[in-house]
Amino acid sequence: MKKVFTLVLIAALLVTMLVGLTGCKSGTGDEIKVWIGGSIVGEDELDKSQDSWVLSKLLKQYEDEHGVKIKLTYFEDEEAMVQLIANNERSNKEVPDWGSRDFPL
């Protein structure tokens, strides 16, 4: 049951990210930034080792199909993440990575 819940959660997360990808394009060509907040990928909800592997495979498939590079950024401070995304959507500029750490895919 936990695995089904985890897969549904990952699928929902991926759909949410893919819907938001257009607004997250940076001005540096074919790179897309994806922001994930702590409440979405939390230690209690997901087995990070297995689920980050699944997420990386799904993102790699999207990269291959669309010819883009996705930069996955995990924010510990969800409020900062929401503010940066809102600012990015208003200005349509690249968002700085304040308060974040990057996870390589």
C-alpha positions as CSV (number, residue, x, y, z in Angstrom):
1,M,0.0,0.0,0.0
2,K,2.9,2.4,0.8
3,K,4.4,1.8,-2.6
4,V,1.1,2.5,-4.4
5,F,0.8,5.7,-2.3
6,T,4.4,6.7,-3.1
7,L,3.9,6.1,-6.9
8,V,0.7,8.1,-6.9
9,L,2.5,10.9,-5.0
10,I,5.4,10.9,-7.5
11,A,3.0,10.9,-10.4
12,A,1.2,13.9,-9.0
13,L,4.4,15.7,-8.3
14,L,5.7,15.0,-11.8
15,V,2.4,16.3,-13.4
16,T,2.6,19.4,-11.2
17,M,6.2,20.0,-12.3
18,L,5.5,19.5,-16.0
19,V,2.5,21.8,-15.9
20,G,4.8,24.5,-14.4
21,L,7.8,24.0,-16.6
22,T,6.9,26.7,-19.1
23,G,6.9,29.4,-16.4
24,C,10.2,28.1,-15.0
25,K,12.4,28.4,-18.0
26,S,15.6,30.2,-17.3
27,G,17.0,32.7,-19.8
28,T,20.0,30.4,-20.5
29,G,18.8,28.4,-23.4
30,D,17.5,24.9,-23.0
31,E,17.6,24.5,-19.3
32,I,14.5,24.3,-17.1
33,K,14.5,24.8,-13.3
34,V,12.2,22.7,-11.2
35,W,11.6,23.6,-7.6
36,I,10.5,21.1,-5.0
37,G,9.4,22.2,-1.5
38,G,10.0,20.3,1.7
39,S,6.3,19.6,2.3
40,I,6.1,17.9,-1.2
41,V,9.1,15.7,-0.8
42,G,9.4,15.1,3.0
43,E,11.1,12.4,4.9
44,D,7.8,11.1,6.2
45,E,6.1,10.9,2.8
46,L,8.7,9.3,0.6
47,D,11.5,6.8,0.8
48,K,14.0,9.3,-0.7
49,S,16.5,6.7,-2.0
50,Q,14.0,4.8,-4.1
51,D,11.7,7.7,-5.0
52,S,14.4,10.1,-6.0
53,W,15.6,7.4,-8.3
54,V,12.2,7.1,-9.8
55,L,11.8,10.9,-10.1
56,S,15.3,11.2,-11.8
57,K,14.3,8.5,-14.3
58,L,11.0,10.3,-15.1
59,L,12.8,13.6,-15.5
60,K,15.5,12.1,-17.6
61,Q,12.8,10.7,-19.9
62,Y,11.3,14.2,-20.2
63,E,14.7,15.7,-21.0
64,D,15.4,13.1,-23.7
65,E,11.9,13.6,-25.3
66,H,12.0,17.4,-25.3
67,G,15.7,18.1,-25.7
68,V,16.0,20.2,-22.5
69,K,18.1,20.0,-19.3
70,I,16.1,20.0,-16.1
71,K,17.8,21.4,-13.0
72,L,16.1,20.0,-9.9
73,T,16.3,22.3,-6.8
74,Y,15.1,21.3,-3.4
75,F,14.1,24.1,-1.0
76,E,14.1,23.5,2.7
77,D,12.2,26.7,3.2
78,E,8.9,26.3,1.4
79,E,7.9,30.0,1.9
80,A,11.1,31.1,0.1
81,M,10.4,28.7,-2.7
82,V,6.9,30.0,-3.2
83,Q,8.1,33.6,-3.2
84,L,10.9,32.9,-5.7
85,I,8.5,31.1,-8.1
86,A,6.0,34.0,-7.9
87,N,8.7,36.5,-8.6
88,N,10.0,34.4,-11.5
89,E,6.5,34.2,-13.0
90,R,6.1,38.0,-12.7
91,S,9.4,38.9,-14.2
92,N,10.0,35.8,-16.4
93,K,13.7,35.9,-15.5
94,E,16.0,33.3,-14.0
95,V,15.5,32.9,-10.3
96,P,18.5,32.9,-8.0
97,D,19.0,29.8,-5.8
98,W,18.8,31.6,-2.4
99,G,18.3,29.1,0.5
100,S,18.4,26.1,-1.7
101,R,20.6,23.2,-2.4
102,D,20.8,21.4,-5.8
103,F,20.4,17.6,-6.2
104,P,22.2,16.2,-9.3
105,L,20.2,14.0,-11.5
